[in-house]
Amino acid sequence: MSLFRFAAIRSVSQACCGLQPAALRKPKCLLEMARPSSNMADFREVFAKAKHIAIITGAGVSAESGVPTFRGAGGFWRKWQAQELATPGAFARNPSRVWEFYHYRREVMLSKRPNPAHIAIAECERRLSKQGRSVVVITQNIDELHRKAGTKHLLEIHGDLFKTRCTNCGNVAANYKSPICPALAGKGAPDPETEDALIPVEDLPQCEEHGCNGLLRPHVVWFGEALDPDVMTEVEKELDICDLCLVVGTSSVVYPAAMFAPQVSARGVPVAEFNTEATPATDRFR
């Protein structure tokens, strides 16, 4: 087992299922100023030769679609930050409150659409596939916007907001119901004065597998939970064979995703970073 795989599987998710902070915005005039280390001609040359490109994305990619991150100053849902709600303990203590939070997020996401970043990435995959080249997108986001934009080869390391997992039988299923259950209709308002709905467990989303009726939870990675080892195996395989890595819209501070690109760079593979400001990993990339 490689050091990368060992560390990735053992790492506990610090990203609150895709709620990692978006890259901070700057005025347009500053965005047009390249960092001294940037060399677009070099990048184009490397890009033209690459056969398998790994693209690592974070919340910054979805920010322009209006996706709330619930991180940083003011990043609250009612009186709580996501770190207080997206944990196994929080769900065990108050599944109604946690489901209100995720119901709100699901309803918000149903109104969001891919922005030019998602579309460009999907178009890159489509065009290169016609040339016998390949692209894989490894995302920390749970919003499905890459999928909506048309990305085919997608690894969602923090899960999917529109999938559920049964706490009884473990069944994972896609779920796009709106609301996800009748008791959550009209619930989940983020205003801090809103009272908890206190929905009985039996009225929260239930498993539809024959004879189960177990309580469902969002199929996302919560604080204190390990990432899916099967997904991480796929991530390791893709990073091992890529000959170019792009880091797009991620602050490179959330582990284990923050170590993906530096690991690739350490074996001599070029890494290009697309962010609105430097990150802790910037100096390790070409």
C-alpha positions as CSV (number, residue, x, y, z in Angstrom):
1,M,0.0,0.0,0.0
2,S,1.4,3.4,-1.0
3,L,2.1,6.1,1.5
4,F,-0.5,8.2,-0.3
5,R,-3.2,5.5,0.0
6,F,-2.4,4.8,3.6
7,A,-2.6,8.5,4.6
8,A,-5.7,9.2,2.5
9,I,-7.7,6.3,3.9
10,R,-6.7,7.0,7.5
11,S,-7.3,10.8,7.2
12,V,-10.5,12.0,8.8
13,S,-12.5,14.4,6.6
14,Q,-12.0,18.0,7.6
15,A,-14.2,19.3,4.8
16,C,-17.7,18.9,6.3
17,C,-18.9,17.1,3.2
18,G,-17.9,19.6,0.6
19,L,-18.3,22.8,2.7
20,Q,-14.7,23.9,2.3
21,P,-14.1,27.6,1.9
22,A,-14.3,29.1,-1.5
23,A,-11.3,31.1,-2.8
24,L,-11.7,34.7,-1.8
25,R,-12.7,37.1,-4.6
26,K,-10.7,40.1,-5.7
27,P,-11.6,43.0,-8.0
28,K,-11.6,42.1,-11.7
29,C,-8.5,44.3,-12.4
30,L,-6.5,42.2,-9.9
31,L,-7.6,38.9,-11.3
32,E,-6.2,39.9,-14.7
33,M,-2.7,40.3,-13.1
34,A,-0.8,37.0,-13.3
35,R,1.5,35.9,-10.5
36,P,5.2,36.3,-11.3
37,S,5.5,32.5,-11.5
38,S,2.8,32.2,-14.1
39,N,3.8,31.3,-17.6
40,M,0.8,30.6,-19.9
41,A,3.0,29.6,-22.8
42,D,4.7,26.9,-20.7
43,F,1.3,25.7,-19.5
44,R,-0.1,25.5,-23.0
45,E,2.9,23.4,-24.1
46,V,2.5,21.0,-21.2
47,F,-1.3,20.8,-21.7
48,A,-0.9,20.0,-25.4
49,K,1.2,17.0,-24.6
50,A,-0.8,15.7,-21.6
51,K,-2.5,12.3,-22.2
52,H,-4.4,12.0,-18.8
53,I,-5.3,15.1,-16.9
54,A,-6.5,15.1,-13.3
55,I,-8.6,18.1,-12.3
56,I,-9.0,18.7,-8.5
57,T,-11.8,21.1,-7.7
58,G,-13.2,22.7,-4.5
59,A,-15.9,25.2,-3.4
60,G,-14.4,28.0,-5.4
61,V,-15.6,26.4,-8.6
62,S,-19.2,26.5,-7.4
63,A,-19.1,30.0,-5.7
64,E,-20.2,31.8,-8.9
65,S,-23.3,29.5,-9.0
66,G,-24.3,31.0,-5.7
67,V,-23.7,27.8,-3.7
68,P,-23.4,28.7,0.1
69,T,-20.3,27.3,1.8
70,F,-21.2,27.9,5.4
71,R,-17.6,28.4,6.3
72,G,-15.8,31.5,7.6
73,A,-17.2,34.7,9.1
74,G,-21.0,34.7,9.0
75,G,-21.2,31.2,7.7
76,F,-24.0,30.1,9.9
77,W,-27.3,28.2,9.4
78,R,-29.5,29.6,12.1
79,K,-27.2,29.6,15.2
80,W,-24.9,26.8,14.1
81,Q,-21.9,26.5,11.8
82,A,-21.8,23.5,9.5
83,Q,-19.1,21.9,11.7
84,E,-21.6,21.7,14.5
85,L,-24.3,20.0,12.4
86,A,-22.5,17.7,10.0
87,T,-21.3,15.1,12.4
88,P,-22.5,11.6,13.4
89,G,-23.0,12.9,17.0
90,A,-25.2,15.8,15.9
91,F,-27.3,13.4,13.8
92,A,-27.7,11.0,16.7
93,R,-28.7,13.7,19.1
94,N,-31.1,15.6,16.8
95,P,-31.7,14.0,13.4
96,S,-34.6,16.5,12.8
97,R,-32.3,19.5,13.0
98,V,-29.7,18.0,10.8
99,W,-32.3,17.0,8.2
100,E,-33.7,20.5,8.3
101,F,-30.2,21.8,7.5
102,Y,-29.7,19.3,4.6
103,H,-33.2,19.8,3.3
104,Y,-32.5,23.6,3.1
105,R,-29.3,22.9,1.2
106,R,-31.0,20.4,-1.2
107,E,-33.7,22.9,-2.0
108,V,-31.2,25.7,-2.6
109,M,-29.1,23.4,-4.9
110,L,-32.2,22.5,-7.0
111,S,-32.3,26.1,-8.1
112,K,-28.5,26.4,-9.0
113,R,-27.0,25.8,-12.4
114,P,-23.4,25.1,-13.5
115,N,-21.3,28.2,-14.2
116,P,-18.7,28.8,-16.9
117,A,-16.0,27.0,-14.8
118,H,-18.1,23.7,-14.6
119,I,-18.9,24.0,-18.3
120,A,-15.3,24.6,-19.4
121,I,-14.1,21.6,-17.4
122,A,-16.8,19.4,-19.0
123,E,-16.0,20.8,-22.4
124,C,-12.3,20.0,-21.9
125,E,-13.1,16.4,-21.1
126,R,-15.4,16.1,-24.2
127,R,-12.9,17.7,-26.6
128,L,-9.9,15.7,-25.3
129,S,-11.8,12.4,-25.5
130,K,-12.1,12.9,-29.2
131,Q,-8.3,13.1,-29.4
132,G,-7.8,9.9,-27.4
133,R,-6.9,11.8,-24.3
134,S,-8.6,11.6,-20.9
135,V,-9.7,13.8,-18.0
136,V,-10.8,12.9,-14.5
137,V,-12.4,15.4,-12.2
138,I,-11.8,14.8,-8.5
139,T,-14.1,17.1,-6.5
140,Q,-14.6,18.0,-2.9
141,N,-18.0,19.4,-3.7
142,I,-21.3,17.6,-3.1
143,D,-23.5,19.8,-5.3
144,E,-23.6,17.7,-8.5
145,L,-22.8,20.8,-10.6
146,H,-20.0,19.1,-12.5
147,R,-22.4,16.3,-13.4
148,K,-25.0,18.7,-14.5
149,A,-22.4,20.5,-16.7
150,G,-21.7,17.2,-18.5
151,T,-18.6,15.8,-16.8
152,K,-18.6,12.0,-17.1
153,H,-15.5,10.8,-15.3
154,L,-16.2,12.2,-11.8
155,L,-15.0,11.2,-8.4
156,E,-16.9,12.9,-5.5
157,I,-14.7,12.3,-2.5
158,H,-17.1,13.9,0.0
159,G,-20.3,12.2,-1.3
160,D,-23.4,13.6,-3.0
161,L,-26.1,15.8,-1.5
162,F,-28.7,14.1,-3.6
163,K,-28.0,10.6,-2.4
164,T,-29.1,9.0,0.9
165,R,-27.8,6.2,2.9
166,C,-29.9,4.0,5.3
167,T,-28.6,3.9,8.8
168,N,-30.1,0.4,9.2
169,C,-29.4,-1.6,6.0
170,G,-26.8,0.7,4.5
171,N,-28.5,1.0,1.1
172,V,-27.3,4.1,-0.9
173,A,-29.8,5.6,-3.4
174,A,-30.2,8.7,-5.5
175,N,-33.0,10.9,-4.2
176,Y,-34.2,14.1,-5.8
177,K,-37.6,14.4,-4.0
178,S,-38.6,17.9,-3.2
179,P,-39.3,17.9,-0.3
180,I,-37.4,14.7,0.6
181,C,-40.3,13.8,2.9
182,P,-43.7,15.5,3.7
183,A,-42.7,16.5,7.2
184,L,-39.8,18.7,5.9
185,A,-42.0,20.7,3.5
186,G,-41.5,24.4,4.3
187,K,-38.9,23.6,6.9
188,G,-35.2,24.4,7.1
189,A,-35.3,28.2,7.0
190,P,-31.8,29.6,7.9
191,D,-33.0,32.6,9.9
192,P,-31.5,32.5,13.4
193,E,-34.9,33.2,15.0
194,T,-36.4,30.1,13.4
195,E,-37.4,27.4,15.9
196,D,-36.4,23.7,15.4
197,A,-39.2,21.7,13.7
198,L,-38.7,18.8,16.2
199,I,-39.9,16.3,13.6
200,P,-40.4,12.8,15.0
201,V,-37.8,10.2,13.7
202,E,-40.6,8.1,12.2
203,D,-41.6,11.1,10.0
204,L,-38.1,11.9,8.7
205,P,-36.8,10.3,5.5
206,Q,-37.2,6.5,5.6
207,C,-35.6,3.7,3.7
208,E,-37.8,2.3,0.9
209,E,-36.1,-1.0,0.7
210,H,-38.6,-3.8,1.3
211,G,-39.2,-4.4,5.0
212,C,-36.5,-1.9,6.2
213,N,-38.0,1.5,7.0
214,G,-34.7,2.6,8.5
215,L,-33.8,6.2,9.1
216,L,-32.0,7.7,6.1
217,R,-29.1,10.2,6.3
218,P,-27.4,12.2,3.6
219,H,-24.8,10.2,1.8
220,V,-22.0,12.7,2.5
221,V,-18.8,12.5,4.6
222,W,-19.3,14.2,7.9
223,F,-16.7,15.5,10.4
224,G,-15.2,12.6,12.2
225,E,-15.8,10.1,9.4
226,A,-13.3,8.5,7.1
227,L,-13.5,8.9,3.4
228,D,-14.9,6.0,1.3
229,P,-11.9,3.7,0.8
230,D,-13.2,2.6,-2.6
231,V,-13.4,6.2,-3.8
232,M,-9.9,6.8,-2.4
233,T,-8.6,3.8,-4.3
234,E,-9.9,5.3,-7.5
235,V,-8.4,8.7,-6.7
236,E,-5.0,7.1,-6.0
237,K,-5.1,5.2,-9.3
238,E,-6.0,8.4,-11.3
239,L,-3.3,10.5,-9.6
240,D,-0.7,7.8,-10.2
241,I,-1.3,7.8,-13.9
242,C,-1.9,11.5,-14.6
243,D,0.7,13.4,-16.5
244,L,-0.8,16.8,-15.7
245,C,-2.8,18.0,-12.7
246,L,-5.0,21.1,-12.5
247,V,-6.0,22.6,-9.1
248,V,-9.2,24.7,-9.6
249,G,-11.0,26.8,-7.0
250,T,-9.7,25.1,-3.8
251,S,-7.8,26.7,-1.0
252,S,-5.5,23.6,-0.5
253,V,-6.0,23.6,3.3
254,V,-8.6,20.8,3.6
255,Y,-7.2,17.4,4.1
256,P,-6.8,14.8,2.7
257,A,-7.6,16.6,-0.6
258,A,-4.9,19.3,0.1
259,M,-2.2,16.7,-0.3
260,F,-3.4,15.3,-3.7
261,A,-1.7,17.8,-5.9
262,P,1.5,18.2,-3.9
263,Q,1.9,14.4,-4.0
264,V,1.6,14.5,-7.8
265,S,4.0,17.4,-8.0
266,A,6.5,15.5,-5.8
267,R,6.9,12.8,-8.5
268,G,7.7,15.4,-11.1
269,V,4.3,15.8,-12.7
270,P,3.4,19.4,-13.6
271,V,0.6,21.0,-11.5
272,A,-1.2,24.2,-12.6
273,E,-3.2,26.1,-10.0
274,F,-6.2,28.2,-11.0
275,N,-7.3,30.4,-8.0
276,T,-7.9,34.0,-7.4
277,E,-5.1,34.2,-4.8
278,A,-2.1,32.2,-3.7
279,T,-2.7,29.2,-1.4
280,P,-0.4,27.3,1.0
281,A,0.4,24.9,-1.8
282,T,1.1,27.5,-4.6
283,D,4.9,27.4,-4.2
284,R,4.9,23.6,-4.7
285,F,3.4,23.9,-8.2
286,R,4.8,24.8,-11.6
